Amino acid sequence: MTRSKISVLAVLAIAAVAVLVGFTTTRASHTAAAASVSGPAGALALQNNFVSVVHNVLPSVVQIETSSGLGSGIIFDNKGDIVTNDHVVGNATSFKVTTSSKAQAPLAGKLVGTFPEDDLAVIKVPSGGLKAATFADSSKLNVGDLAIAIGNPLGLTSSVTEGIVSALNRSEQEDTGVELTNTIQTSAAINPGNSGGALVDIYGRVIGIPTLAATDSELGTTASGIGFAIPSNVVKDIASQIIKYGHVVDSHRPYLGVQISDTNGTSGVYVSTVTPGGPADKAGIKVGNVITALNGSATPNSSVLTTVEANLKPGQKVKVKIVREDGTATTLSLTIGTYPGSTPAG
């Protein structure tokens, strides 16, 4: 199974299909049946809660348009800052931003900064009349919690899907090679254009930003009910740094300081580049070495090593098993570093 980003790269024509069901033979009988319909109080209360959540959150979710496509964004504060995915922004520095009400012409947005390593970006628009979203503490999520995705899939503005939190702390690799750590897996349908939008709880608080949809590698189609979102705590931290400094100064992400590639077999991960002065360099790892285990876990390929690394903490001391170019195996001590912050936009 592979992962695919979910921004829209073109304006799509959508054909609407009307489905007619459950009709009766006479107007009188239909009216009588409708009058007798009722539901359990708990179900009606839940439905009303969904309606209320959508009504309250929609004004905080916007559509972002670049020269190459469409995506979504969340109004982060009352100063006009909007958080979205880095892959929605792409190489653009100016944007058309449309609110859910469409009561005003598209707003002109400018890039504040990006952090591709967490696939996050912030853009800014004039702040008048915008409603900031409320963000939840994603560390308190539980599998089974209700989840509602709000965004602009396939250019259909202000679309809503619902599901649950299916899993927590997933490490998912984007097609750019970026490893997103601790993502939220959800069964709420995530489609192209949902990128950068809101995944909210039953209280209307943002719990994450939908970013990836799973793809069936054999069929090449989206796997229904398997989507991934960046947790709100990561979003709040990274967006706040970009807004304050114009870039990220402390990513809190673990860092080895190497570039790696797979070997021909499953014998380990080849070290192609070592960052001078980085954690691996200080530990004695050299270009040409093969990493076979990290922190007690075998690393047969780069995907496994990246996943193991993603679950480590900056400052943590670990053991790294390597094989030198001459075939000798050894174990080194390494202190995990912090992934360097981003550079200012522009």
C-alpha positions in Angstrom: 0.0 0.0 0.0 1.3 3.4 -1.0 0.4 6.9 0.2 -0.7 9.8 -2.0 -1.1 13.5 -1.2 -4.6 14.8 -1.6 -4.5 18.2 -3.1 -6.3 18.9 -6.4 -4.0 19.4 -9.4 -6.7 20.4 -11.8 -10.3 21.7 -11.8 -12.5 18.6 -12.3 -16.0 18.4 -13.8 -18.3 16.7 -11.4 -21.5 15.0 -12.6 -24.3 14.9 -10.0 -26.4 11.8 -9.9 -29.9 12.0 -8.3 -31.2 8.9 -6.6 -34.9 8.5 -5.9 -35.9 6.1 -3.2 -38.7 5.1 -0.9 -41.6 6.9 -2.7 -45.3 6.0 -1.9 -48.2 5.7 -4.3 -50.2 8.7 -3.0 -49.4 12.1 -1.5 -51.8 11.3 1.4 -50.0 8.1 2.4 -46.6 9.8 2.0 -47.6 12.7 4.3 -49.0 10.3 6.9 -45.8 8.2 6.8 -43.6 11.3 7.2 -45.7 12.5 10.1 -45.2 9.3 11.9 -41.4 9.1 11.5 -39.5 9.5 14.7 -36.1 8.3 16.1 -34.4 7.5 19.3 -33.7 10.6 21.3 -30.0 9.8 21.5 -29.7 9.4 17.7 -31.5 12.7 17.1 -29.3 14.4 19.7 -26.2 13.1 17.9 -27.5 14.2 14.6 -28.2 17.7 15.9 -24.7 17.7 17.4 -23.2 17.0 14.0 -25.2 19.8 12.4 -24.1 22.2 15.1 -20.4 21.2 14.7 -20.5 21.7 10.9 -22.3 25.0 11.2 -19.7 26.3 13.7 -16.6 25.0 12.0 -17.3 25.8 8.3 -16.5 29.5 8.7 -13.0 28.6 9.8 -12.2 26.4 6.8 -11.2 28.0 3.5 -10.4 27.1 0.0 -6.8 27.9 -1.2 -6.2 28.3 -4.9 -2.7 28.4 -6.6 -1.8 28.4 -10.2 -1.5 24.6 -10.1 -4.5 23.5 -8.1 -6.9 23.7 -5.1 -6.6 22.8 -1.5 -8.0 23.7 1.9 -6.8 25.7 4.9 -7.8 26.5 8.5 -8.0 30.0 9.9 -5.5 29.8 12.7 -6.0 33.1 14.6 -7.8 36.4 14.4 -4.8 38.1 12.6 -5.5 36.4 9.3 -3.0 33.5 9.6 -4.1 30.3 7.8 -2.4 26.9 8.3 -2.4 24.4 5.5 -0.2 21.6 4.0 3.1 22.5 2.5 2.1 20.4 -0.6 -1.0 22.6 -1.0 1.3 25.7 -1.1 3.9 24.1 -3.4 6.1 26.7 -5.0 3.5 29.4 -4.8 4.0 32.6 -2.7 0.6 34.2 -3.4 -2.9 32.7 -3.3 -6.6 33.2 -3.7 -8.4 32.3 -0.5 -12.2 31.8 -0.5 -14.3 31.6 2.7 -17.1 29.1 3.1 -19.8 31.9 2.9 -18.4 33.3 -0.4 -19.9 36.6 0.8 -16.8 38.4 -0.3 -14.4 38.2 -3.2 -11.5 35.8 -2.9 -8.9 37.2 -0.4 -5.3 37.7 -1.5 -3.0 35.5 0.5 0.8 35.7 1.0 3.2 33.1 2.1 4.5 33.4 5.7 6.6 30.2 5.8 6.7 26.5 5.4 8.1 23.4 7.1 8.1 20.6 4.5 9.4 18.1 7.1 5.9 18.2 8.7 4.1 19.1 5.5 2.9 22.3 7.0 2.7 25.9 5.8 1.2 29.2 6.9 -0.2 31.9 4.6 -1.7 35.3 5.6 -4.8 37.2 4.4 -6.5 40.4 5.6 -7.9 39.6 9.0 -11.3 41.3 8.9 -14.3 39.2 9.6 -12.5 35.8 9.8 -13.4 33.2 12.5 -10.4 31.4 14.0 -10.8 27.6 14.6 -10.5 26.1 18.1 -7.7 23.4 18.4 -8.0 20.4 20.7 -5.2 18.6 22.6 -4.5 15.7 20.2 -2.6 13.8 22.9 -6.0 13.1 24.6 -7.5 11.4 21.5 -8.7 7.8 21.7 -9.3 5.2 19.0 -13.0 5.2 18.4 -13.5 8.9 18.9 -15.8 10.5 16.3 -14.0 12.4 13.6 -15.5 14.9 11.0 -13.5 16.0 8.0 -14.3 19.4 6.5 -12.7 20.7 3.4 -13.0 21.3 -0.4 -12.5 17.9 -2.1 -12.5 17.8 -5.9 -13.4 21.5 -5.8 -16.7 20.9 -4.0 -16.4 23.6 -1.3 -17.4 23.0 2.3 -17.9 19.3 1.9 -18.2 17.1 5.1 -17.5 13.5 5.8 -17.6 11.6 9.1 -16.0 8.6 10.7 -13.9 7.7 13.7 -10.3 7.9 14.8 -9.1 4.5 13.5 -5.6 4.5 14.9 -3.0 6.8 16.5 0.7 7.3 16.2 1.0 6.0 12.6 4.3 6.9 10.8 3.5 7.5 7.2 5.9 8.3 4.3 4.9 10.8 1.6 5.9 10.3 -2.0 8.5 13.0 -1.4 10.2 10.8 1.1 9.1 12.9 4.1 8.2 10.8 7.1 5.2 12.1 9.0 5.3 10.9 12.5 2.4 10.1 14.9 -0.3 10.7 12.4 -4.0 10.1 13.1 -5.6 7.5 11.0 -9.3 8.1 10.3 -12.2 6.4 8.5 -13.7 9.7 7.5 -13.4 9.9 3.7 -10.4 11.9 2.6 -10.4 13.0 -1.0 -8.3 15.2 -3.3 -8.7 18.7 -2.1 -9.2 17.8 1.6 -5.5 18.5 2.1 -5.0 21.3 4.6 -8.6 21.2 5.9 -9.9 20.3 9.2 -10.4 17.0 11.0 -12.6 17.9 14.1 -14.0 16.1 17.1 -17.7 16.1 18.2 -17.1 19.3 20.0 -16.0 21.1 16.9 -12.4 21.3 17.9 -9.6 20.7 15.3 -7.8 17.4 16.1 -5.8 17.3 12.9 -5.1 18.4 9.3 -6.0 15.7 6.7 -2.9 15.2 4.6 -2.7 11.7 3.1 -5.0 9.1 1.7 -4.0 5.5 1.4 -3.8 4.1 -2.1 -4.1 0.5 -3.2 -0.8 -0.2 -4.9 -2.2 -2.9 -7.1 -5.3 -1.1 -8.4 -3.8 2.4 -8.2 -7.0 3.7 -6.5 -7.7 5.3 -3.2 -8.3 2.8 -0.4 -11.7 3.8 1.1 -11.8 4.7 4.7 -8.0 5.0 5.3 -6.8 8.6 5.6 -4.1 10.3 7.7 -4.0 13.6 9.5 -1.3 15.6 11.1 -2.1 15.9 14.9 -3.3 19.3 16.1 -0.5 19.5 18.7 2.1 19.4 15.9 0.1 21.9 13.9 -0.2 24.3 16.7 3.5 24.1 17.5 4.9 24.4 14.0 2.4 27.1 12.9 3.0 29.2 16.0 6.8 29.1 15.3 6.3 30.1 11.6 4.0 33.0 12.6 6.4 34.2 15.3 9.7 33.8 13.5 8.8 33.3 9.8 10.3 29.8 10.0 10.7 26.9 12.4 13.4 27.2 15.0 12.8 24.0 16.9 11.2 21.1 15.1 11.3 18.6 18.1 11.9 15.9 15.5 14.6 13.3 16.0 17.6 13.6 13.7 20.5 11.3 12.7 22.3 13.5 10.2 22.6 11.0 7.4 21.1 10.4 4.0 20.3 6.8 3.3 19.3 4.4 0.6 18.4 0.7 0.3 20.9 -1.9 -0.4 20.3 -4.6 -3.0 19.0 -7.0 -0.4 17.7 -6.8 3.2 21.1 -6.6 4.8 20.7 -3.0 6.0 20.6 0.6 5.0 23.4 2.2 3.0 24.8 5.5 4.3 25.2 7.8 1.3 25.9 11.1 3.1 26.9 12.1 6.6 26.2 15.7 7.8 29.4 17.1 9.2 29.1 17.7 13.0 25.7 15.8 13.0 24.8 13.0 15.4 26.0 10.2 13.1 29.2 12.0 12.3 30.0 12.4 16.1 29.2 8.7 16.6 31.7 7.6 14.0 29.4 6.6 11.2 31.0 7.1 7.7 29.8 7.2 4.1 29.7 3.6 2.8 28.7 2.1 6.2 25.5 0.0 6.3 23.2 0.4 9.3 21.7 -2.9 10.3 20.0 -2.0 13.6 19.0 1.2 15.5 18.0 1.2 19.2 17.7 -2.6 19.3 15.5 -2.8 16.2 16.7 -4.4 12.9 16.7 -2.0 10.0 16.6 -4.1 6.8 15.5 -1.2 4.6 15.3 2.6 4.7 11.5 2.6 5.4 12.0 0.6 8.6 14.9 2.7 9.7 12.9 5.9 9.2 10.0 4.5 11.2 12.3 3.5 14.1 14.0 7.0 14.0 10.6 8.7 14.0 9.8 7.2 17.4 13.0 8.3 19.1 13.4 11.5 21.1 16.0 14.3 20.7 18.7 13.8 23.3 18.0 10.0 23.6 21.1 7.8 23.6 20.9 4.8 21.4 23.0 2.0 20.0 23.6 1.7 16.2 24.9 -1.5 14.6 26.8 -0.9 11.4 28.9 -2.9 8.9 32.0 -1.1 7.7 33.1 -1.2 4.0 35.7 -3.8 4.9 32.9 -6.1 6.2 33.6 -5.7 9.9 30.6 -5.2 12.2 30.6 -2.9 15.2 28.1 -1.1 17.5 28.3 2.6 18.1 26.8 4.9 20.7 24.8 7.8 19.2 22.9 10.7 20.8 19.8 11.6 18.8 19.8 15.2 17.6 17.0 17.6 16.8 16.1 18.1 13.1 17.2 21.6 12.1 14.6 24.3 11.8 13.5 25.7 8.4 14.8 28.8 6.7 12.8 32.0 6.4 10.4 32.2 3.4 11.7 34.3 0.5 
